[in-house]
Amino acid sequence: MLNVQQTKLAAKQKGVCPVCDQALLTDQVDKELEPLQVHHIRPKKLGGKDQLKNLMLLHRTCHLHRTCHLQVTHSKSPKLKAIWTERGIISERDVSTFTNKVN
């Protein structure tokens, strides 16, 4: 369930993650397979504020990629994994390693 700030950000972004261009929220059947996080465009340590104009709502994996440039695969959604692999957010090797650990 989204809080007030996340709801406003999702509406501002028209329900789309600006990193992977995919829906932030899924349909009712697959509701919230990927956790969402708020990202500061200008980091707080550099004077960024907690104002909507300085915030974005991202999938957790997209947030980690954006802030840490990490190759991560923490998603239960095969569709998102495929999109992230295609866009270079995660690598094919990461997906197979993650899949082997889960199975």
Secondary structure, 3 states (H helix, E strand, C coil): CCCHHHHHHHHHCCCECCCCCCECCCCCCCCCCCCEEEEECCCHHHCCCCCHHHEEEEEHHHHHHHHHCCCCCCCCCHHHHHHHHHCCCCCHHHHHHHHHHHC
